[in-house]
Amino acid sequence: MTTTIASIRATPVTVPLEAPLLHSNGAHWGRFVRTIVEVETDDGYVGLGEMGGGGEDATRAFSALQGYLRGHDVFRLEAMRFAICNPTASLYNNRTQLHAALEFACLDIIGQKLGVPVHALLGGKLRDTVEFASYLFFRYANPRTGRGEVRTTEQLVAHAKALKATHGFHTHKLKGGVYPPRYELACYRALADALPGDRFRYDPNSALSLADAIDFGRDIEDLANDYFEDPVWGMPQLARLKEFVPMPIATNTVVVNFEQLAANVEMRAVDVILLDTTFWGGIRPCIKAAGVCETMGLGVAVHSSGELGIQLATMLHLGAVIPNLGYAADAHYHHLIDDVIEGGLLPYSNGAIRVPDRPGLGVSLDREKLARYHALYNEIGGYPYDRDPGRPGWYPLIPNRAWADPNKSIEI
């Protein structure tokens, strides 16, 4: 049943967001830049993958891998990992995220060829839907429409209520590290007051000092928190924080490979590992990591790195097969205004998205939209993730002290 790789195509796209999203390192400038990957086989199958950012550099990187993978059997996934991600060679040419996109595409092809969904290749689904949290960001207004700003407590609460009414979310995550911690604390508590019975999580992307994190954690102990995500940088500081704040600590930054996971098992700095199908190098490594976490008594959740529908499908298949998935998944998805898959944005129902059951990943490219958003990428290009268009010249230290001014409405 050999099915070998004949060609690899990478297409950068720019897909608009409702409004620019702020985070502790900068912003998503009103759009996501993603690279759509197509792997075509010698017998005519086409599998889909996706990677964050990349642009022309990613296109060249995927093109360069054709020499490595042309003629490679798509069923030999473990061999592909060593072909392009040998752990010592990766010190010089880290290809983890490239490998993830190719793994997605190969699994898509295998599922199509066998006539089964990807989750059936990974042990079979344990749930038909995957629950998601609303992912709340402070936002600049859309420069074209003037709408969408989220800066004040009132705007944040109104936005969260609107998302809950539209999509049915029961869990809410606030992306912080933008404004002073005491201001964000007031915003977070206002969310909890406005949405009784729901659950909450706060993620300042390691921008807080240990002292600020201790104060913040103690001041939210009475709320229905899932966890405190990456409040400070590094496992030693997270372990120190746990001595003062009796709350689960989560990360998607300092445990993103198996060496770090092993170190965390020893240190017990982090309680919940947020598994990202891109950061970990594919769906299969995430499942392997989830098994380690189950054995060692660590919680797991599904992380979002700014996905379109192809990567979202990988997150759904991952969430469907992990028995120890204990939390609602993250997704930026509801901030998008469109997608490159047929049928447009996948719908939420009661805060969850149905796991695809069609063969492969269960999503197909909309060729017209792929062309449209590739043309938009060619027109306006990428953007620097670690810069804020509203604060030219600014960049953060860790821990940060140069916070944005919440009293100032900025037009970009």
PLY file of the C-alpha trace (Angstrom):
ply
format ascii 1.0
element vertex 412
property float x
property float y
property float z
element edge 411
property int vertex1
property int vertex2
end_header
0.00 0.00 0.00
2.89 2.33 -0.70
1.86 5.94 -1.34
4.85 8.20 -1.84
5.33 11.95 -1.80
5.60 13.47 -5.27
5.53 17.20 -4.46
5.08 19.74 -1.67
3.40 23.13 -2.22
3.37 25.96 0.33
1.12 29.00 -0.05
1.29 31.94 2.39
-2.05 33.60 3.11
-3.29 36.59 5.07
-6.77 36.23 6.59
-8.37 39.27 8.30
-9.41 39.39 11.95
-12.30 41.34 13.41
-9.77 43.67 15.08
-6.06 43.77 16.06
-5.31 41.54 19.09
-2.89 42.74 21.78
-0.57 40.50 23.78
2.40 40.96 26.06
4.97 40.88 23.25
3.14 42.99 20.68
0.06 42.30 18.59
-1.63 40.41 15.81
-2.04 43.34 13.44
-5.63 42.74 12.38
-4.80 39.57 10.44
-3.27 36.13 10.69
-0.47 35.12 8.35
-0.43 31.37 7.84
1.25 28.99 5.41
-1.00 26.40 3.78
0.84 23.21 2.82
-0.27 20.66 0.24
1.47 17.31 -0.07
0.65 15.48 -3.30
1.37 11.78 -3.75
2.35 9.70 -6.74
-1.16 8.18 -6.84
-3.01 11.49 -6.82
-3.91 12.15 -3.19
-3.48 15.66 -1.76
-3.09 16.15 1.99
-3.38 19.47 3.79
-1.16 21.04 6.44
-0.83 24.46 8.01
1.89 26.44 9.76
1.88 29.79 11.51
3.47 32.75 9.75
6.35 31.95 7.47
5.59 33.81 4.27
8.24 33.57 1.59
10.73 32.02 4.04
8.38 29.14 4.79
7.70 28.65 1.08
11.43 28.29 0.46
11.87 26.00 3.48
9.14 23.60 2.35
10.49 23.67 -1.19
13.93 22.72 0.12
12.46 19.67 1.88
11.20 18.18 -1.38
14.66 16.74 -1.96
14.48 15.02 1.42
10.97 13.65 1.04
10.24 13.01 -2.64
9.53 9.29 -2.86
8.95 8.94 0.90
6.05 6.67 1.89
3.46 8.79 3.74
2.72 5.85 6.06
6.30 5.96 7.39
5.63 8.89 9.73
8.28 8.00 12.31
10.92 7.71 9.60
9.89 11.14 8.27
10.50 12.62 11.70
14.12 11.48 11.63
14.53 12.38 7.96
13.94 16.07 8.66
13.99 16.47 12.48
16.97 14.46 13.67
17.40 15.81 17.21
21.10 16.68 16.89
20.75 18.14 13.39
17.86 20.24 14.72
20.36 22.23 16.76
21.28 23.78 13.42
18.06 23.62 11.40
15.05 23.47 13.70
12.21 22.16 11.55
9.69 21.21 14.23
6.87 23.36 12.87
7.64 22.39 9.28
7.42 18.75 10.35
4.07 19.39 12.03
2.51 20.73 8.82
3.86 17.78 6.85
2.62 15.29 9.45
-0.86 16.85 9.24
-0.81 16.42 5.47
0.44 12.82 5.60
-2.22 11.84 8.14
-4.79 13.53 5.91
-3.60 11.41 2.96
-3.57 8.18 4.99
-7.10 8.82 6.18
-8.31 9.59 2.66
-6.66 6.47 1.26
-8.09 4.20 3.96
-11.46 5.99 4.00
-11.32 6.84 7.71
-11.03 10.08 9.72
-7.69 10.93 11.30
-9.03 10.28 14.79
-9.58 6.64 13.78
-5.85 6.39 12.98
-4.99 7.72 16.44
-6.94 5.27 18.58
-10.50 6.36 17.88
-12.48 9.30 19.18
-13.65 9.39 22.78
-15.89 12.41 22.27
-17.90 13.80 19.35
-17.26 17.45 20.14
-14.42 19.43 21.69
-15.29 22.25 24.07
-13.52 25.59 23.64
-12.94 28.64 25.82
-13.66 32.11 24.60
-10.26 33.66 23.99
-10.54 37.26 25.15
-7.98 39.82 24.03
-7.59 43.50 24.56
-8.04 44.88 21.05
-7.53 48.02 19.03
-10.46 49.15 16.95
-10.50 47.89 13.38
-8.90 50.78 11.45
-11.33 50.33 8.54
-14.57 50.13 10.52
-13.71 51.85 13.80
-15.33 48.93 15.64
-14.04 46.16 17.84
-12.01 48.02 20.49
-11.63 46.16 23.80
-9.78 48.35 26.28
-12.08 49.18 29.18
-13.61 46.80 31.69
-17.04 47.56 30.26
-15.92 46.77 26.71
-14.32 43.50 27.83
-17.41 42.31 29.69
-19.67 43.26 26.79
-17.41 41.39 24.38
-17.37 38.26 26.56
-21.16 38.33 26.91
-21.56 38.73 23.14
-19.27 35.76 22.47
-21.15 33.65 25.00
-24.48 34.58 23.40
-23.20 33.80 19.90
-21.09 30.69 20.51
-22.22 29.38 23.90
-18.86 29.50 25.72
-18.79 28.39 29.35
-15.07 29.03 29.93
-13.26 32.30 29.32
-9.55 33.01 28.93
-8.17 36.54 29.25
-4.94 37.23 27.38
-3.15 39.74 29.58
0.29 41.21 30.02
-0.76 44.34 28.12
-1.96 46.81 30.78
-0.76 47.19 34.41
-1.49 44.05 36.48
-3.88 45.80 38.86
-5.93 47.04 35.92
-6.08 43.58 34.37
-6.99 42.14 37.77
-10.03 44.44 37.90
-10.97 43.35 34.36
-10.62 39.66 35.23
-12.72 39.96 38.35
-15.36 41.91 36.41
-15.60 39.01 33.95
-16.17 36.58 36.80
-18.83 38.83 38.31
-20.60 39.22 34.97
-20.60 35.49 34.06
-21.57 33.56 37.20
-21.25 29.81 36.95
-18.60 29.96 34.22
-14.88 29.18 34.55
-11.90 31.42 33.91
-8.18 31.47 33.15
-5.62 34.26 32.87
-2.52 34.28 30.64
-0.10 37.24 30.73
2.52 35.41 28.62
5.16 35.50 31.37
5.11 39.30 31.58
4.66 39.51 35.37
7.32 39.72 38.01
7.21 37.06 40.69
5.87 39.65 43.15
3.12 40.78 40.75
2.20 37.16 40.02
1.92 36.34 43.72
-0.33 39.35 44.30
-2.48 38.59 41.26
-2.81 34.90 42.11
-3.78 35.57 45.71
-6.35 38.14 44.59
-8.18 35.65 42.34
-8.08 32.58 44.62
-11.79 32.93 45.34
-12.80 32.71 41.64
-13.60 29.66 39.51
-10.15 29.44 37.93
-9.08 26.60 35.67
-5.44 27.58 36.06
-2.93 30.44 36.10
-1.15 30.30 32.71
2.48 31.38 32.27
2.35 34.23 34.80
6.16 34.31 35.09
8.97 33.03 32.88
10.70 29.71 33.41
10.18 26.56 35.44
12.22 27.72 38.47
10.07 30.85 38.89
6.85 28.92 38.28
7.87 26.43 40.94
8.63 29.29 43.32
5.23 30.87 42.60
3.48 27.63 43.57
4.88 28.03 47.08
2.75 31.18 47.50
-0.31 30.63 45.27
-2.35 27.40 45.68
-3.62 27.26 42.10
-2.83 25.00 39.12
-0.09 26.46 36.93
-0.26 25.94 33.16
2.19 26.55 30.35
2.48 26.55 26.59
5.92 28.18 26.62
8.37 26.35 28.89
7.21 22.78 28.29
7.04 22.31 24.52
9.20 19.22 24.02
9.93 15.95 25.79
13.17 17.06 27.43
11.33 19.95 29.08
8.46 17.65 29.99
10.91 15.30 31.74
12.44 18.23 33.61
8.99 19.36 34.71
8.14 15.89 35.99
11.16 16.22 38.28
10.56 19.87 39.25
6.75 19.87 39.39
6.71 23.50 38.31
3.73 23.14 35.96
0.48 21.26 36.59
-1.22 21.58 33.19
0.58 21.19 29.86
-1.03 23.00 26.92
-0.38 20.82 23.89
0.00 22.64 20.57
-0.05 20.52 17.42
2.40 22.92 15.77
4.80 23.64 18.65
5.17 19.94 19.50
5.74 18.94 15.88
2.43 17.29 15.06
-0.62 15.50 16.44
1.24 12.28 17.24
3.86 13.90 19.53
1.02 15.63 21.41
-0.69 12.30 22.01
2.60 10.82 23.19
3.08 13.77 25.56
-0.50 13.41 26.82
0.29 9.80 27.70
3.33 10.86 29.71
1.21 13.47 31.48
-1.49 10.91 32.28
1.11 8.59 33.79
2.78 11.34 35.82
-0.41 12.99 37.08
-0.25 16.15 34.98
-3.25 17.78 33.35
-3.44 18.53 29.63
-5.33 20.97 27.44
-5.20 21.94 23.76
-3.34 25.17 22.95
-4.04 27.61 20.13
-1.34 29.36 18.12
-3.62 31.33 15.81
-5.15 28.69 13.56
-7.16 28.53 10.38
-9.46 25.61 9.71
-6.78 23.07 8.76
-4.89 23.36 12.03
-8.19 23.63 13.90
-9.08 20.22 12.44
-5.83 18.82 13.89
-6.77 20.27 17.28
-10.20 18.65 17.06
-8.78 15.23 16.21
-6.26 15.61 19.05
-8.96 16.65 21.51
-11.17 13.77 20.40
-8.68 10.99 21.24
-6.97 12.16 24.46
-8.64 10.46 27.45
-7.13 12.88 29.99
-8.25 16.12 28.31
-9.44 17.97 31.38
-10.12 21.51 30.17
-11.82 23.43 27.40
-9.43 23.99 24.48
-8.09 27.37 23.42
-8.81 28.83 19.97
-8.29 32.22 18.34
-10.74 31.00 15.71
-13.74 33.15 16.63
-11.69 36.32 15.97
-11.40 35.45 12.25
-13.85 36.81 9.71
-13.25 34.03 7.18
-11.33 30.81 6.48
-9.68 29.06 3.53
-11.66 25.82 3.92
-14.81 24.92 2.04
-17.93 26.00 3.87
-16.18 28.83 5.71
-15.64 28.97 9.45
-16.47 25.81 11.37
-19.46 26.56 13.65
-19.57 26.47 17.43
-22.55 24.95 19.23
-22.90 25.39 23.00
-19.22 26.38 23.14
-17.98 23.29 21.27
-17.06 22.28 17.70
-17.92 18.88 16.22
-15.00 16.60 15.43
-14.78 15.94 11.66
-15.78 12.41 10.61
-14.99 12.60 6.90
-11.88 10.70 5.73
-8.58 12.36 6.58
-8.63 15.65 8.45
-12.18 16.16 7.19
-11.68 19.63 5.70
-11.06 20.71 2.10
-9.50 23.81 0.60
-11.67 26.50 -0.94
-9.45 27.27 -3.93
-11.02 30.67 -4.58
-10.40 31.80 -1.00
-6.89 30.37 -1.00
-6.14 32.46 -4.08
-7.86 35.53 -2.60
-5.96 35.47 0.68
-2.68 34.60 -1.01
-3.18 37.71 -3.14
-3.86 39.70 0.05
-0.61 38.37 1.51
1.24 39.46 -1.62
-0.38 42.87 -1.34
0.28 43.70 2.32
2.84 41.11 3.46
3.41 39.91 6.97
3.78 41.73 10.26
6.16 41.51 13.25
4.45 39.45 15.96
6.71 41.01 18.62
5.84 44.65 17.88
2.77 46.75 18.71
1.56 49.07 15.92
0.10 51.39 18.54
3.43 51.83 20.37
6.18 52.32 17.79
9.64 51.47 19.12
8.33 49.66 22.20
9.32 46.15 23.16
8.91 44.39 26.50
11.36 43.18 29.05
10.59 40.07 31.10
9.31 40.86 33.64
7.72 43.87 32.03
7.18 47.30 33.53
6.43 49.41 30.44
2.71 48.72 30.28
0.27 50.21 27.79
-1.97 52.99 29.07
-5.55 51.71 29.52
-6.87 55.26 29.61
-5.66 55.95 26.08
-7.64 54.86 23.03
-5.18 54.37 20.18
-6.01 54.52 16.48
-3.72 52.57 14.17
0 1
1 2
2 3
3 4
4 5
5 6
6 7
7 8
8 9
9 10
10 11
11 12
12 13
13 14
14 15
15 16
16 17
17 18
18 19
19 20
20 21
21 22
22 23
23 24
24 25
25 26
26 27
27 28
28 29
29 30
30 31
31 32
32 33
33 34
34 35
35 36
36 37
37 38
38 39
39 40
40 41
41 42
42 43
43 44
44 45
45 46
46 47
47 48
48 49
49 50
50 51
51 52
52 53
53 54
54 55
55 56
56 57
57 58
58 59
59 60
60 61
61 62
62 63
63 64
64 65
65 66
66 67
67 68
68 69
69 70
70 71
71 72
72 73
73 74
74 75
75 76
76 77
77 78
78 79
79 80
80 81
81 82
82 83
83 84
84 85
85 86
86 87
87 88
88 89
89 90
90 91
91 92
92 93
93 94
94 95
95 96
96 97
97 98
98 99
99 100
100 101
101 102
102 103
103 104
104 105
105 106
106 107
107 108
108 109
109 110
110 111
111 112
112 113
113 114
114 115
115 116
116 117
117 118
118 119
119 120
120 121
121 122
122 123
123 124
124 125
125 126
126 127
127 128
128 129
129 130
130 131
131 132
132 133
133 134
134 135
135 136
136 137
137 138
138 139
139 140
140 141
141 142
142 143
143 144
144 145
145 146
146 147
147 148
148 149
149 150
150 151
151 152
152 153
153 154
154 155
155 156
156 157
157 158
158 159
159 160
160 161
161 162
162 163
163 164
164 165
165 166
166 167
167 168
168 169
169 170
170 171
171 172
172 173
173 174
174 175
175 176
176 177
177 178
178 179
179 180
180 181
181 182
182 183
183 184
184 185
185 186
186 187
187 188
188 189
189 190
190 191
191 192
192 193
193 194
194 195
195 196
196 197
197 198
198 199
199 200
200 201
201 202
202 203
203 204
204 205
205 206
206 207
207 208
208 209
209 210
210 211
211 212
212 213
213 214
214 215
215 216
216 217
217 218
218 219
219 220
220 221
221 222
222 223
223 224
224 225
225 226
226 227
227 228
228 229
229 230
230 231
231 232
232 233
233 234
234 235
235 236
236 237
237 238
238 239
239 240
240 241
241 242
242 243
243 244
244 245
245 246
246 247
247 248
248 249
249 250
250 251
251 252
252 253
253 254
254 255
255 256
256 257
257 258
258 259
259 260
260 261
261 262
262 263
263 264
264 265
265 266
266 267
267 268
268 269
269 270
270 271
271 272
272 273
273 274
274 275
275 276
276 277
277 278
278 279
279 280
280 281
281 282
282 283
283 284
284 285
285 286
286 287
287 288
288 289
289 290
290 291
291 292
292 293
293 294
294 295
295 296
296 297
297 298
298 299
299 300
300 301
301 302
302 303
303 304
304 305
305 306
306 307
307 308
308 309
309 310
310 311
311 312
312 313
313 314
314 315
315 316
316 317
317 318
318 319
319 320
320 321
321 322
322 323
323 324
324 325
325 326
326 327
327 328
328 329
329 330
330 331
331 332
332 333
333 334
334 335
335 336
336 337
337 338
338 339
339 340
340 341
341 342
342 343
343 344
344 345
345 346
346 347
347 348
348 349
349 350
350 351
351 352
352 353
353 354
354 355
355 356
356 357
357 358
358 359
359 360
360 361
361 362
362 363
363 364
364 365
365 366
366 367
367 368
368 369
369 370
370 371
371 372
372 373
373 374
374 375
375 376
376 377
377 378
378 379
379 380
380 381
381 382
382 383
383 384
384 385
385 386
386 387
387 388
388 389
389 390
390 391
391 392
392 393
393 394
394 395
395 396
396 397
397 398
398 399
399 400
400 401
401 402
402 403
403 404
404 405
405 406
406 407
407 408
408 409
409 410
410 411
